[in-house]
Amino acid sequence: MVIAVSAISGVLDSLPLLLQQLEQQSFALSGLDHQSIGRLKDEVELIRGAFEQYSTLENPTEFTRQWAQKVREVAFGIEESIDRYINGVGDAGNNVASGGIAGTLSRLAGNLVGKIKLGPAHRRSISDELKLQLERLHVQFLEKPTIMSTTTAQPDLYSPRTTATNTDLQLASRPPLVGMYYAREEVTAMVLDGDSAAGIKVISIVGMPGAGKTTLAKEVYCEIGEHFQHRAFVSVGRSPDALCKILQGLLSDVADGNDRVLYQDAINMDELKLKAIIRDRLQHKRYLFVLDDLWSTEAWQEVWSCFPKNNLGSRIVTTTRIEGVAKACCSSHSDCVFRIPLLNESDSETLFYGMTFGSKNDCPPGLRDASMHILRKCNGLPLAIVNIAAALNKTSPASALKDFEMDSQPNKSTYLHGMKEIFDQSYNDIPPQLKTCLLYLSIFPEKREIRRQRLIRRWIAEGFIDEEHGVDKEETAKNYFDELINRNLIQPVQVDYDGNARSCRVHPAMLDFIVCRSMEENFVTLVHPGAGGRRQDDHTPSSNSAIRWLSVQCKANNEEDQGHGTAAQTKGSAGLSHTRSLSVFGEVGAMPQLKKMEMLRVLDLEDCQGSLDPSIDVLPMLFLLRYLSLRGTDVSRLPPKIGSLRHLETIDIRSTRIQELPPSIVDLHNLVHLLAGMISLPRGVGKLTALRTLSFADIMKSTASAVQELADLTNLMELAIFCSQEYKVNNLLTVLQKLAGHRLRSLIVASSSGFWMESLHSLPTPPRYSLQRFKIDGLNDAIPKLVASSCVNLVEMDINFQELSAEGLSVLESIDSLLRLCLCIVSVEQEQLTFRGFPGLKELCFRCRNLPSLSFSAGSLPMLQQLELNFQECSSSSSQEPSVSGVEYLPSLMQAVVAFPREDVGTKVVADVRKAALVHPKHPHVVVKTGKEVSSVGDTEFEELHRLSSHTGC
């Protein structure tokens, strides 16, 4: 009940203070005197301790689970009572900065003193409602379970894996490997590569649960084990007290015939003694050990210390589902990390049909659709395919396949029962707050790409994130996101130059597990509108629980799915009065009525189709709203009274028809992110002092005074602006200089003319700024040298040139801090452009209409990993066909993308890059794109920028 843990913690922290303040202001609740308040303090402390214990349980008793559910409902009831009370007294909640129960109760306690005048009716109402909730809390204290778990023992770390080392593995008759041939060959080459007289080398296999890491390691072990004098396959696992057992198993494998007595005595040895003996036995031996299923760097360091670091070409292979552990194992430059891929479509079919019917050809035609449904659900995850194929073989495959296709509820799914144990291990290994964030992903539809920024802003708005050790909420939320990727619980989709993922996706099998867990926790309610208003795969909470997190998922433009309403609507509006979060995917007509959802904190309608304007005027009634996304909808306006939403932190109206903001928006003093498309700055914008992100501000449409007010936004970290009127630039540049001297980290400047260049050149050299990301459009020929000299922390640049000269390129090469550079160029001054610098650059995108010859000098771009050459309007009629040379001199290159608008141009460039890749030591992957594929290559943010510019007619 991880949601219960996070919900109750704020109440437990703030409730005593609230009660004391109420008593001081003569708002004492009937029957609650000093002694009663003292008793309540003691009780909530004990309940908090019980919840902290509960959050660590892997197998809570049913009574404990029900008790936690009841306490959660009481905790939410208290918070909702207080929030309704604050709403009723007007200004009591105007200065809200924090969300969640703790913030709600604390601000009530702070605002009661001398500020609020209550009439008798309000006084009786708050007294009666709070007293009722507190009495319920007292009842739950009396019912607190004494035995919380069915078992306190850690799960057997050696099950289902072997409990000891196994030298032979008895794999001589193992079945042929499906889809892992190339992976086996690559890992085998990694193991055998290098001098046999060299030092110890570590190869770590990492991937998501069920990807086949253990299977691959066993295959490699059996393939090459005979090359080593000593070898063993060791299962490690999660148990913290398993080290002695592992060491005892290792000793049994390294001991020879004369040491059997020593091995029998090992049961009584401590860890230090065992390690010393193992090191002694291996000191002069070439050995191979596979350490399977590592869970922590601490476990790795303990086992690693057993092995002597001789120069006999010994090898260690590890498997883990955690990226950080894999990297910790491979700290030496000679070590290798192998990220195991999922099966492709062909191999998935071979594995599934082979296990179920013998071959694909033997599958009856009537079962092909059901089989493909299963394969889409498994999405290349070997363990999922194996589990469901094995389950189908226990009965009639034909009837079982049809049952599977009809029954899509994860808690009843056949294949998920086989996956649950392996997913449970990962789930139980993460802390409670991370569990909450993971379960929250059940809100999103299957295979949906989820932007990082969207997710972490929603987590914060929900109250899931607290500041930790002085780190603010956004950074903490980003760390949570990164940790879920690190543990392979979610999959990165778009990855930046620095290795950070900009978006993620949840594997369908993992999503089903998350949905199943969410149902057990009575967390997210999933509704799929369909015929009759309800589909079989709706997931709703138990009858005694309110709907608090609601996700409505329907197919847009699907006639069958429209006009039926949601299952939530069939419950009536009263059933949604407790809803805290509403997400609608697809058709907006399926959205429940908003006016009854007064507890709503998150409203996300991104990319919904259909008319939203009739619902817009209800928004000011949602007084607790913190996150509002109308992105990608056809909405044309925001309500005039939007400023009454004093808790609102994020507004996302990008890609809508909204071109003007209501004047009251400047009253949103807690607004942190204002994301729009080419909107004019409202008068009074300087009042939005909490603002960190502002995008896109159209300076052309804004008054001079509004532009000057931007300088007051000293917390601004990301700013995107559009300006094509020269007379406004000087005032704007003064504002930008002031902002860059504060917290500004990212600046995007769009223009349709080149006067920016002259204006930037005319500026005096400013002090050194902390700007890290700089994108500018509309430069004539070169970037001002003051940017290179002042922005010493610049790591990312996107520049749109009319023409690039050798001198302009030289200025860019002098920015040593750059990690990513995207050059969008209309033309190049000379026929050949040579790159000589960029010592730290990891990603280079070169986009040009014409096709110049490019060369990379030896010693240039030593850290470059990604190279993209995108030629959008090239012609093959030039007298001398352009070329690309020196790609083989880029020592760190991993991938090169070459894009042309047609297949009949750029053939020599493609040939040059492919030839260089063949002689390159790392053989970088070469991707060639032509035609429509070219438009998908490059920086999407600048493409959006140009789209917005053209939309305004500039």
N, C-alpha and C positions, 0 to 999 in steps of 0.2 A: 504494500500500500504506500508506494513512494509519494504519491500525490497527497495522501493524508499527512505524511511527514512534513512536506514543505508547507502545507496549508496550516497545520496546527502550530508550527514553530513561531509564527508571528503573533498569534493569539497568546501563547504562553509567555512571550517576551513582554507584551504590552498590556495585557489584561490587568495585572495588579495596579499599574500606574493609572490606568483609566478609572478603575474603581475608586482609588484614593481621590482623584480629581473630582469625580462625581460627588463623593461624600463631602469634600471641602466646599462645594458649591451648593450644598443642601439638596443634591439630587440623589440622596441615599435611597437605594432600592429597598423596598419593603422586605424586612427580615435580614438585611445585610448590614450588620454593625461591624465595629473594628475587629471583633473576634472572628466573625464570619469571613471577613476579607483576609485575615491572616490564615484561616483554614484553607481558603481558596488558593492562596499563594502556594501553600505546601502541596496541595493536590495537583495544581498545574505543573509544579516541578516534578512530581512523581510521574505524571502522565508524559511529560517531555522525556524523562529518562526511559520510560517504557517504549516510546516511539523511536528513540535513538537505537534502542536494542532491536526493535521490530525492523528497522530499515536495513539491518545487516542479516536478517534471517533469509535462508534459502528455502526452508520448508515450514512456514508458519502453520499452526493448527487452524482448523476451520473456525473455531471460536475466536481465536486471535484475529483472524482476517475480518470476521464480522464485527468485532469490537472496534478495530481500526476504521472500518467503514462508518460506523456510527459516530465515532469521534470526529471523523472528517466532516460529516454532515453538520455536526454541531459547530465545528470551527467555521465552516462557510456560513452557517446561519448567523453566528455572531458578527462576522464581518459584514454580511449583507444588512443586518439590522443597523449597524453603525453607519454604513454608507447611505442607507435610506434616511437616517436621521440627519446626517450632514447635509444631504441634498435639501432637506426640508428647512434648514436654517440659513440657506443662502450663502453668505460669505465665509462660513466656517471652513470651507474646503478650498478656498481660492489659492492658497499658497502651497499647493501640493507638489512635492518633488519626487516622492518615492511611491511605488506601487505596492500592492499586496496588503496582507492583514496588518503587518507591523506598521507600515506607513499610515494606514487608515486609522488604527487605534491611537497611534502616537499623535497624529495631528488633531484628533478629536480631543485628547487629553490636554494638548497645548492650547487649543482654541476655546476651551470651556471657561477658562479663568477670565472673568470680567468682560467677556465678549458677547455671550449669547444670552438673550432674554427669551425664556420659554414661557409660553402660555400653559395653563393647567392641562389642556388636552395633549400637547406635545410632551409634557413632563410625564403624564401617566403612560403615554404610548411608549416612550423610551424605557421607562421603569418596568413596565409589564413585559415588553419584548425581551429586554436584556435579562431580566430575572428568569424568564422561562428558559432561555438558552443556557444560562449559568446553572440552573437546576439540572438541565439535561447533562451538562458537563460533569456535575457532581455525581450523577447516576453512573456515568461512564467510568468515573474514578472508582466507585464502589465495585464495578464489574470488571476492573482491570485484571486481565488474566495473569495467573502465576506461572503457568507453563505455556510458553509462547511458540515453541517449535516442536514438531514431531520428532526431530532429531537434531542434536547440537553438533554432531560430528560433521567434519568437512566431507564433501563427497569423495569417494574413493578415487584418488588420483590415477590409480592404475586400471581403472575401468572406464570405458571398454577397451583401453589399451593394455598391453602386457604389463605385469607388475614387476618384472625384472628384466635384466638385459637378456638378449637372445642373439647369440652369435650367428646362427644359421638361418633363423626366421622361417625355416621350412617353406621357402617360396619357390622351390624348384618347379612345382607344378602350377605356379600362379597363372591366371588367365592373361591373354594378350592385352596389352595396354591400349586403351582407346583415347585418342586425342591428346596423349601426353608424350608421343614419340619425340617430337622436337624439343619439348621441355626437358625430357630425360637426357637427350644428347647434349643440350646446352649446359645443364648442370654437371653432367659427367665431364664435359670439357673443362668446366671451371675447376673441378676437383683435380683433374689430372694435369692441368696446365701448370707450367712452372718447373723449375729445376728440382729433381728428386733429392738433391742435397740442400735445398733451401729450407728456411724456417717453416714453422707451422702456419697453415692457411685455413681460414674459416669461410665457409659458404653458408649463407642463411637463406632459407626458403620461407617466404612470407606471403600470406594471402588470407582471404576471408574464410570463416568457418565453413567446412564442407567442400573446399576448393580442390582437395586432393593432395595436400602437402605431405601427409604421412605416406600416402601411396607412392608419390614421386620419390620421396627419400628412400623408401624400401627398394624401389626399382634401381636407383643409383647404387645403393649399398650392395645389392646382390650382383650388379653388373661389374663392379670394380673392387669388391672386397678382397679378392685374391691377390691384389697388388700390395697388400699390407701385412705386416707380421702379426699385429694384433688388431682386432676389430670388434665392435659391439654396437648394438642398436639399443638406445636407452630412452625410455619414456619418462619424462619429468613431471609435467602436470602442475596443478595449482596448489597442492597441499604444502603449507609452510614447514611442516615437520618431516618432509620426505627425504631430506638430504642424506641422512644416514642410510636409508634403504637404497638410495641411488648409488652411494659410494660402496656399499656392501655388494651391490650387483656388479659395479665396475670391477671391484677386486676379484670377484669370481671369474671374470673374463680375462683379466690380465695374469691371474695366478697360473703357474704351470703345475705339473703333477706333484712336485715336491712341496707345493704350497697349500695343499688341500687342508692340512691341519690348521694352517694359518687362517684360511678362509673360514673354517668352522669357529675360530676364535673371534672373527670379525664382528660377530653379533654383540660382543661386549666392548668393542672399541669406540672411542669418541671420534668426532669428525677430524680433528687434527691428526690423530694417529692413522686413520684410514687414508687421508690425503697423502701423508708422508710415504706410506707403503706403496700406494698407487704410483706416485712420482718416481719412486725408486725402481719399480718394476718396468716402467715405460721409458726410463732415461735413455736407453740405448736401442730403442725399438722404433720402427716406423709404424705408426698406428693410424687407424681410421675409426672415429666414433661419430655416430649419429645421435644427437640429443633432440628428441622429438617432443614437441608441445611445450616449449618454454613460455612462461607467462610473465617473467619479470627480469629486469637487469640484475637484481640481487641474486636470483637463482643462477643466472649465467655466470656471474663473477665467482660464486662459490664453487661451481663445477669447473670453471676455467682454471681456477687455482690448483686443481688436481694434476693438470697436464704439464709435463716438463717441456720447456721451450727449446727442444733440440733442433738440429739442422739436418734432419733426415727426411724431409718432405712429408711430414705427418699432416693429416687433414681432419677437420671437424666440420660436420654438417649439422646445422640446427634448423628446426622448423618452428614457426611461431605465427600467431595471427595478429601480432602487435608490431607495427612498423618501428617504433622506438626501440624495442628489444632487438629486432633484426639489425638495426644500425649499431647498437651497442656491441653486438657480437662481432661486427665487422669494422673494427676501429683502425686496422692497419690498411695501408694503401693497396696491398695485394689481396685483401679480402673482397668478397663479392656478395651482393644481395640479389637474389633472384625472386622477382614478383610473379607468382604463378598466375597465369591467365585462366579465365573461365573457358569452357569448351565453345567452339564455334558451332554454328547451326548444323553443319554436316556431321561433325563428331557427336553432337548431342543426339541426333537422330540415330546414328549407328549404335551408340550405347543403349538408348532406350528400346529401339526396335529389336536389337539383338537379344536383350535380356527378356523382353516381353513376348516376342513372336518368333525369334530366331533371326529374322532379317526384315528390312523395310518392305520387301516384296511380299512377305508372308502376312503382312497386316491387312485384314479385310478392308475393302474400300469404305464400308460404312463406319469404320472406326478411325479413319484418317483425321477427321475434324477433331474428334475428342483427343486423339494423340497429339495433334498440333497444339491444342489448348494446354495440355500438360507440359509440353516442351516450352511453350511461351512462359508458363508459370515458373518452370525450373530455370529458364534463362541461362543455360550453360553451367549450372552448379552441379558438379558430378554427384555429390552425396544425395541431393534432392532427386536426381534422375534414378539413381540406384535404389533409393528407398521406395519410391513409388512403383518402380518396376518390380521390385521384390514383393511389395504388398499386392500388386495385381496378380502375380504368379500364384499367390496363396488361394485365390478364388478363380472364377472364370474371368479372364481378361476382358471379354466383351461386356459383360454386365457391370464389372467394376469400373471400366472406363466410362460408361454412360452415367453411373452413379457419381463418379468424380466430377464430370462435366456439369451435372445438375446441382451438386452440392458444393458451393463455393464459400461456405462459411469456414474461416480458418480454424476455429476451435473444433470443428468436426472433420477437418481435412485429413485424409489418410496419410499423405506424405509428411504432413507437419508433425505428426506424432513421432516419426522417425528422426526428424530434424530437431525436435524440441530439446533433447538432451544436450546436443552440441551447441545450440544457440543459448541455452540456459547457462552454460559455463561462462560464456562471454558476458551475458547480462548480469549474472551474479558477481562478476569481478569488477563492476564499475560502481562508484559511489552513488548514493540516493539522488543527488541533484542531477547527475548525468543520466540516471535512469528516467527521470521525469522528462528531460530534454529528448531522450531517445523515443519514449512512448508518444511524445507530442507529434512525431513524424507520421503517426497513423492517420493524422488529419489529411495528408496529401494523397492523391490518387496514385495508383500503381504506375511505375516507370516515369513519374513526373520529375523533371529537373527542378531542383529547389535552389534558388540563389541564397548564398550565405547571408548577405545583408538582410534579405527579407526574413530569414529564419531567426537570426539573432535579435533583430528588432522586435519580432513577435515574442520570443522568449522573455525579453525584458518587459514588454508590455503586460505579459501574463503574470509577472512577479516571480518568475523562476530563478532570476539571477540576482545575486547580491554582490556588492563589492568585496573583494578578497585581498587582504594584505596590501591595501592601498591601491589596488588595481581597479579601475573603474568598470562599470557594468558591461560596456561594449567590449572591452578587452577581455574580460572574464568570459563573456558569451562566446567570443571568437576562440578562446582557448578550449571551451567545451566542444565547439564545432570541430576544431582540429583534433581533439582527443578521440571523438567518435570516428573520424577518418583514420587516425593512428591505430585504432583497434579494429579496423576493417569492419565496423558495424554499418557504416555508410560508405558509398563509393564516390570518389572525387570525379567530377566531370570536366569542368574547365579549370585548368591549373595555371597559375601565374608563373612568371619568370623566377620568383623566389620560392617556388614549390608549394605555395598556399593555394588551396582550392577556392575558386570563386563560386562554385556551385557543387551540388551533390545529387546523388540519386540513391534510393533504397532498393536493394535487390528484392524481387517479388517474394522469394521465400522468406527473407528477413522481414519484409513488410507484413507478411501473414503472421509471422511470429509476434511482431510488435502489436498488431491488431488484436491477436489472441490475448496477449498480456494486458493490453489496454482494456479489454472486456473484463478480464479478471479483476482489474483495479477499478471498474466502473468509472473510467476516465473519459475517453472520447466516444461520442455517439456518431456513428456513420449512417447516413441515409442515402439510398440510391433510388430516386424517384423512378417509378415505372408504372406499368399497368396496374390499376387498382390502388395506387398510392404507396405500395410497399413492395420491396423485392426481397427475395430470400436471403440475400447477403447484407441486409441491414444489421447493424450492430448497435443495440440500445442498452442502456443501463438497467439494472434490476428495478423492480417496481417501486422500491422504497428509496430510490436515489433520484435526485433531480438531474435534468440535462444541463450540464454546465459547459462542455466543449462540444460544439455541434459542427459536423462537416457534411455538407450536402453535395453529393457528386452525381452529376447527370450529364448526358451527352447533349452538347449543343447542336441545334439544327437536326435533331433526331425526332421525327414525328411521333414515334412510339413513346418517347420519354417526356413529351411536353403535355402540359395541361392537366396532369394528374395530382399535382401537389406533392408535398413531402410527407413522410411518416410522422415527422414532428408536427406538421400542421394537423394531422388527424388526431393528435393528442389534445388539440386546443391551445389557444394562446397562453392559458395559465401554465401549461407545462413548460413554457419557455421563459418564465419570469425569472428563473435563476441562471439563465445562460450567460456565461462570461465571454465566450468566444464563438463567432460564427464565421465559417469559411464556406463559400459557395464556388463550385467548379462547374463550368458549363453554362447552362441556361439560367438567366437571372429570374425567370418566371417561377422557378422552384424555390425561391428564397422565402422564408417565413416572414410574417409581419414584424417589422422592427419596433413598432411603438410599444409593444409589451415587454421588450427585452431590456429593461432598465438597468440590469447589472452588467451589460455588455462592455467589455474592455477592448476586445479585438474584433474588428469587422474587416474581412479581407474578401473582396469581390473581384480580384484581379482577373482580367481577360474574360469576364462573364459577358455573354451575349444577350441582347435584349435591352429594352428601355429601362433606365434606372431613374430618370428625372422625377417621376412621381414619388419615389421613396426618399428623395434627398432632404425634403423639408422635415423629416422625422429625426434626422441626425442630432439636432441640438437637444433632443430629449434624452439622449444616451449620455448622461452626465458623467459616467465613469470612463468613457471611451478614451483609450490611449493610443490605439493604432488604427488608422483608417487607410485602406488601399482601394482606390477605384481605378487603378492603372489598367489601361487597355480596354476600358468600357466606353460606351457612347455618351457618357454623362457630359452635359454642357455647362453645368454651373455647380457651385457650392451654395448651401443655404446662407442667407444673410446673417443669421445668428450663429454661425459656426464658432464665433469667439466665445460663446458660453461654455464650450467644452474645455474647461480649464485644465484638465488632466492630459489633454491630447499631446502626444510626444512625436508621432509620425503621421504625416499626410503624404500620400503618394498618388498624384493625379497625372502621371506621365502618360503619354499616348492617349489622351482624352481630348474632348472638344472644349475644355475649359481654357479660356484665354485671359481671364481676369479674376482676381481674388476679391472676396468681400472685404470691405473696410474693417470689419470686426476681427479679421484674422490676426491683427496686431495685438489683440488681447490674449492670445494664446502664449502666456509667459513661460509655459513648460515645453513649448514646441522645440524639438531637437532636430528633426529632419523634415524639410519642406522640399519635396521632389515634384517638380512640375515641368511643363513643356512650353517654353517661350512665353512666360507671363510677365506682366509689368510689375514693378515693385510698388507695393501700396505705401501710402503716406503713413509714417509712424513705424516703418519696418525696423527702425533702430530699437524699438521696445522688445523685440524678440531676442533678448540677450542670451537665452539658453541655446539658440540655434547653432548647430554644428555643421549641418549640410544644407546648402541652398543651390538648387538646380531646377530649371534653367531660368535665369533672370534676363529679361530683354531690356537692355539699357535704352534702346530706341524709344520704347513706349513709356519709359519711366521719367518722372520729373527729376530735375537737377537736385532738389532737396532730398528726394528719396534715395538717389544715388549716393549723396553725401552721408546719409544715415547708415549706409553699409559699414562705414568705419567704426560704428558703435558696436558692431557684432564681434566683439573681441574673442568669443569662444568659437568662431567659425573655423572649421578645419577643412571643409570641402566647398568650393565655390565654382559654379559654371555660369558663364555670362555670354550674351550675344550683343555685339555692338558694331554697327557699320556706319555710324555718323561721326565724322572726324572731330566736330566741335565738342563732342561729349567725352572724348578720349582723355584729355588732360586731367579733368576732374576725376575720372575713373582711375587713372593711373596713380593719382595721389592717394585715393582710397585703398587701392591694391597694395601700395607700399606700406601703409599703416597696418593692414591686415596681415601681410607677410611677416611683419615684425612681431606678431602675437602668436597665434596657434595654427595659422593657415598651413596645411600640408599638401593640399591638392588644388590646382587652379586650371580650369579649362576656359579658354578664350576663343570664341568663334566670331568670324567676321567674313564679309564678302568682298573686302577690298584690302589693299596693301598698305594703308596709312599707318597701321600698327607699327611697322618697321621704323618709320621716321620718328614716331612718338617715343618708341622705346630707346632709340639711339640718342634722343635729346635729353633723356633722364640723367641726372648725376649718378655716379656710382653709389649704390645704396649699401647699407651695412649687410653683413652676412645673414641670410635668411635660413629658416628651417624647412623651406619648401622641398617636398619629396617627389611630387608628381606634377608635371607641367605639360599641358597640351595647348597648342596655339594654332590657329588657322588664319591664313591670309598673309603670310610673310612673302615678301618679294624675292629676296635672294639669300639672306643670311640671318642667323640669329644674333642678336646683340651680344657683344663680349661681356657686358655687365651680368648677363644671366650666368655665364660660365664662371665668372669670378665671384659672384655673390651667393649663388645657390649651391653651396658646397655639400649639401645633403641630398641633392637631386639624384633619385634612383630610376625614375621613369620619365621619358619624354616622348610625346607624339607631336610632330611638327608637319604642317602642310605648307610646302614651298611652291611658289610659282616657278622658281628656277634655283637649282642648287649648284654652287660653285665649289671648287677645290678649297677655297679659303673658308667658306661656310662649313664644310665638312671638317676642316682642321679645328675650328672653334669647338665643334661638338666633341671631337676626339680628345680635347683637353679636359673634359669633365670626367675625372677619374672615378667618381662615385656612381656613374650610370650603370644600371643593370639591365634596363630594357629601353630600346630605342625603336620608334616607328617613324619612318620618313615617307611622307606622301608627297610626291613631286610631279609637277606637270612636265618639266623638261630639265635636262642636265646641260650645263654650260659647255662641257667638252665631251668628246666622243667616248672617252674612257674615264671611269671614276675608280680611284684606288683607295682602299681602306688600309690604314697603317697603324692605328692606335686602338683605343677602347680596351684598356687592360682588364676591366672587370665586367664588361658587357656579357650577359648570358642569353639575351634574346634580341635579334635584329630582324625587323620587318622593313623591307625596301619595296615601296609601291610606286610605280612610275607609269605614266601614260606612254611615253616613248621608251624605246628599248636601247639603253646604253650598254657598252661593254663594262663589266665590273671585274676588278681584280683584288685579291686579298694578299697582302705582302706576308712573307714569312715573319713570324713573331707577332702578328697582329691578332687581336681578338682571342687571346689564349683561353678565356673562360667561356666562349660562346657555345651554347648547347642547341639552340633553336635558330635556324636561318630560314627566312621566308622571302622569296623573290616573286613579286606579284606585278605582272605587266598587263595593264587593263586595256590599252588601246594601241597595241603595237602593230607595226606593219612589216611585212616580210619583203618589201620592195626596195630596201636600202641597198646601196652598192656593195657594202661590206657587212656581212651578217654578224651581228653582235655575239659576244661570247662571255663566258664566266671562267675565270682562272683563279687558282690558289686556294680552292676549297679544301684541298688536301692539307693545307698548312694550318687549319683550324683544329687544334689538338683535342678539344673537348666536345666537338660537334656530335650530337646524337640524332638530329633529324633535319632534313632540308626539304622545304616545300617550294615547288616551282609552279606558278600558275599563269596561264595564258587564256585569252578569250576564245582562241580557235586552235584546232589541232594542227593546222598547216603552218603555224608560225612557232618560232622558238625552238626548233628541233636541235640546233647546235647548242643552245644553252642547256637543254635537257641532257644532251649527250655529254657535255662538259661536266655537269654536276654528277651524273652517274659514273663517269669514268673516275672522277676524283674520289667518289665514295668507295670504289673498288680498291683503290690503293691506300685509302685512309686506314690507319691502325684500328679504329673502332668501327669501321664499315657503317657509317650513319645511314639511317633509313631515309630513302628518297621518295617523296610523294609528289606526283604530277597531277595537276588539276587543270581542266579545260572547260570552256563553255560556261554553263550555269554554275558550276562548282566554284568558279573564280569569285563570284559575289559573296561566297561564304568565307572567303579567306580575308584575314585582316582584322582591324580594330572595329568592333561593332559600335563602340561608343562614338567614334568619329563619324561612322555612317549615319547614326541617329542624329548627330549634330548637323550634318549636311542636309539630312531630310527636314529637320526643323527649320534650317535656314531657308531652304527652297519653299517651305510651306508659308513663310511670311513674305515671300515675294522678293527677297533680297539676294 
